């Protein structure tokens, strides 16, 4: 799991490490070998207190959190104060909210860094990974997917979509990539399979919520009948890159890192 890999890399570089896991989202077993505390999402006061108690100076935000309703959030006094500071961003898209959270952490005296600043080999590289190459039809679907994903990103809705033979089968919203891929299995057309395209949102805060790819992504794409995954080069994180590439080769899926701007212009027409 990516949080444990980041924590291990930070410890290997000589940093003391403390993990704060959110109840209902983090897997406690992942944290077992590191000092940690599990805290409910709305307990912002406890989160800030424990970071200060442990003399934390830098913070890395990792993982996906399903946005709860205000009723389910049950913010403590500090959480209520923070919600007031965030204002309308709390009800905007994920990137707007994350940018606001980062500003709050900065104002509280913490430096927020990206997971890739600690785990430097986690950024997914440009080019084809593994031995499977996309053909011209797949490249055309990727170009269409880039256009759609960029439109979603500009609206701060999601980071990805699935395209097959020029038809958009699904777009990612609050449900996340795995759920989107699960929906695609019943939507596939006959003929060559579709492609998953995952991009950073235009103007996105890159210290949090970069697209993450891994073994589970490859398996989910294969189960959905896809034939490849395209991601933004150096704009996505690989969770165990070698395992993901090995699985993609075994399933006959391509993995390709691209520059969205130049890729779209090259493949139009």
PERA-V11213 format. One record per residue. N is the residue number from 1. RES is the residue in one letter. OMEGA is omega in whole degrees, 0 to 359 (999 if undefined). D_FIRST is the distance of its C-alpha to the first C-alpha in whole Angstrom. Layout:
# PERA-V11213
n->{N | N}
res->{RES | RES}
omega->{OMEGA | OMEGA}
d_first->{D_FIRST | D_FIRST}
This chain:
# PERA-V11213
n->{1 | 2 | 3 | 4 | 5 | 6 | 7 | 8 | 9 | 10 | 11 | 12 | 13 | 14 | 15 | 16 | 17 | 18 | 19 | 20 | 21 | 22 | 23 | 24 | 25 | 26 | 27 | 28 | 29 | 30 | 31 | 32 | 33 | 34 | 35 | 36 | 37 | 38 | 39 | 40 | 41 | 42 | 43 | 44 | 45 | 46 | 47 | 48 | 49 | 50 | 51 | 52 | 53 | 54 | 55 | 56 | 57 | 58 | 59 | 60 | 61 | 62 | 63 | 64 | 65 | 66 | 67 | 68 | 69 | 70 | 71 | 72 | 73 | 74 | 75 | 76 | 77 | 78 | 79 | 80 | 81 | 82 | 83 | 84 | 85 | 86 | 87 | 88 | 89 | 90 | 91 | 92 | 93 | 94 | 95 | 96 | 97 | 98 | 99 | 100 | 101 | 102 | 103 | 104 | 105 | 106 | 107 | 108 | 109 | 110 | 111 | 112 | 113 | 114 | 115 | 116 | 117 | 118 | 119 | 120 | 121 | 122 | 123 | 124 | 125 | 126 | 127 | 128 | 129 | 130 | 131 | 132 | 133 | 134 | 135 | 136 | 137 | 138 | 139 | 140 | 141 | 142 | 143 | 144 | 145 | 146 | 147 | 148 | 149 | 150 | 151 | 152 | 153 | 154 | 155 | 156 | 157 | 158 | 159 | 160 | 161 | 162 | 163 | 164 | 165 | 166 | 167 | 168 | 169 | 170 | 171 | 172 | 173 | 174 | 175 | 176 | 177 | 178 | 179 | 180 | 181 | 182 | 183 | 184 | 185 | 186 | 187 | 188 | 189 | 190 | 191 | 192 | 193 | 194 | 195 | 196 | 197 | 198 | 199 | 200 | 201 | 202 | 203 | 204 | 205 | 206 | 207 | 208 | 209 | 210 | 211 | 212 | 213 | 214 | 215 | 216 | 217 | 218 | 219 | 220 | 221 | 222 | 223 | 224 | 225 | 226 | 227 | 228 | 229 | 230 | 231 | 232 | 233 | 234 | 235 | 236 | 237 | 238 | 239 | 240 | 241 | 242 | 243 | 244 | 245 | 246 | 247 | 248 | 249 | 250 | 251 | 252 | 253 | 254 | 255 | 256 | 257 | 258 | 259 | 260 | 261 | 262 | 263 | 264 | 265 | 266 | 267 | 268 | 269}
res->{X | X | X | X | X | X | X | X | X | X | X | X | X | X | X | X | X | X | X | X | X | X | X | X | X | X | X | X | X | X | X | X | X | X | X | X | X | X | X | X | X | X | X | X | X | X | X | X | X | X | X | X | X | X | X | X | X | X | X | X | X | X | X | X | X | X | X | X | X | X | X | X | X | X | X | X | X | X | X | X | X | X | X | X | X | X | X | X | X | X | X | X | X | X | X | X | X | X | X | X | X | X | X | X | X | X | X | X | X | X | X | X | X | X | X | X | X | X | X | X | X | X | X | X | X | X | X | X | X | X | X | X | X | X | X | X | X | X | X | X | X | X | X | X | X | X | X | X | X | X | X | X | X | X | X | X | X | X | X | X | X | X | X | X | X | X | X | X | X | X | X | X | X | X | X | X | X | X | X | X | X | X | X | X | X | X | X | X | X | X | X | X | X | X | X | X | X | X | X | X | X | X | X | X | X | X | X | X | X | X | X | X | X | X | X | X | X | X | X | X | X | X | X | X | X | X | X | X | X | X | X | X | X | X | X | X | X | X | X | X | X | X | X | X | X | X | X | X | X | X | X | X | X | X | X | X | X | X | X | X | X | X | X | X | X | X | X | X | X}
omega->{185 | 179 | 180 | 179 | 178 | 179 | 180 | 179 | 178 | 179 | 180 | 179 | 176 | 180 | 167 | 187 | 171 | 183 | 172 | 179 | 179 | 179 | 179 | 181 | 180 | 176 | 184 | 181 | 179 | 186 | 195 | 185 | 179 | 171 | 185 | 173 | 175 | 184 | 176 | 188 | 185 | 185 | 183 | 180 | 179 | 179 | 180 | 181 | 183 | 176 | 179 | 178 | 181 | 179 | 178 | 179 | 180 | 183 | 173 | 178 | 183 | 172 | 183 | 177 | 175 | 184 | 181 | 171 | 179 | 179 | 180 | 183 | 180 | 184 | 173 | 184 | 179 | 178 | 177 | 178 | 181 | 177 | 178 | 179 | 180 | 178 | 187 | 180 | 179 | 183 | 178 | 178 | 184 | 183 | 176 | 179 | 181 | 178 | 178 | 178 | 178 | 178 | 179 | 180 | 177 | 180 | 179 | 174 | 181 | 173 | 179 | 178 | 180 | 176 | 181 | 175 | 179 | 180 | 195 | 179 | 183 | 180 | 182 | 187 | 173 | 172 | 180 | 177 | 182 | 189 | 182 | 181 | 174 | 177 | 185 | 180 | 178 | 179 | 178 | 177 | 178 | 180 | 177 | 179 | 177 | 179 | 183 | 181 | 178 | 178 | 177 | 182 | 179 | 177 | 181 | 181 | 183 | 185 | 187 | 177 | 175 | 180 | 176 | 178 | 178 | 181 | 177 | 181 | 184 | 172 | 182 | 174 | 186 | 186 | 180 | 187 | 184 | 180 | 177 | 180 | 179 | 178 | 186 | 183 | 180 | 183 | 187 | 176 | 174 | 181 | 183 | 183 | 182 | 179 | 172 | 176 | 180 | 182 | 168 | 177 | 176 | 180 | 184 | 170 | 189 | 177 | 179 | 171 | 168 | 176 | 180 | 179 | 179 | 182 | 180 | 179 | 180 | 181 | 179 | 178 | 178 | 179 | 179 | 179 | 180 | 177 | 177 | 179 | 176 | 182 | 179 | 179 | 182 | 176 | 177 | 179 | 173 | 171 | 185 | 184 | 184 | 180 | 180 | 180 | 179 | 180 | 179 | 177 | 181 | 181 | 182 | 179 | 172 | 172 | 182 | 174 | 187 | 170 | 187 | 184 | 183 | 180 | 181 | 182 | 180 | 190 | 175 | 177 | 999}
d_first->{0 | 4 | 6 | 6 | 6 | 9 | 10 | 11 | 13 | 15 | 16 | 17 | 19 | 21 | 19 | 19 | 16 | 16 | 13 | 15 | 13 | 15 | 17 | 16 | 13 | 10 | 9 | 12 | 10 | 7 | 10 | 12 | 13 | 13 | 16 | 16 | 17 | 17 | 19 | 20 | 20 | 24 | 24 | 24 | 27 | 25 | 22 | 24 | 26 | 23 | 22 | 26 | 26 | 23 | 25 | 22 | 23 | 20 | 18 | 15 | 14 | 10 | 10 | 13 | 15 | 18 | 21 | 24 | 27 | 29 | 30 | 27 | 26 | 28 | 28 | 30 | 32 | 30 | 28 | 31 | 33 | 29 | 30 | 33 | 32 | 30 | 33 | 33 | 29 | 28 | 29 | 28 | 26 | 22 | 23 | 26 | 24 | 21 | 24 | 26 | 23 | 23 | 27 | 27 | 24 | 26 | 30 | 28 | 28 | 24 | 23 | 20 | 18 | 16 | 12 | 14 | 17 | 15 | 12 | 16 | 15 | 12 | 15 | 16 | 19 | 23 | 24 | 24 | 21 | 22 | 25 | 26 | 28 | 28 | 32 | 34 | 34 | 30 | 31 | 33 | 30 | 28 | 31 | 31 | 28 | 28 | 31 | 29 | 26 | 28 | 30 | 27 | 26 | 29 | 30 | 26 | 25 | 22 | 21 | 21 | 24 | 25 | 28 | 30 | 34 | 34 | 33 | 31 | 29 | 27 | 25 | 22 | 23 | 22 | 20 | 17 | 17 | 16 | 19 | 21 | 20 | 21 | 24 | 25 | 26 | 29 | 30 | 30 | 34 | 35 | 35 | 32 | 29 | 27 | 25 | 22 | 22 | 20 | 21 | 21 | 24 | 27 | 27 | 23 | 22 | 20 | 18 | 16 | 15 | 15 | 14 | 11 | 11 | 9 | 10 | 11 | 13 | 15 | 16 | 17 | 19 | 21 | 21 | 23 | 25 | 24 | 25 | 23 | 20 | 21 | 20 | 21 | 21 | 19 | 19 | 15 | 12 | 10 | 7 | 8 | 12 | 14 | 12 | 13 | 16 | 17 | 17 | 18 | 21 | 21 | 22 | 24 | 22 | 23 | 20 | 22 | 22 | 25 | 27 | 27 | 31 | 32 | 31 | 32 | 36 | 36 | 35 | 38 | 41}
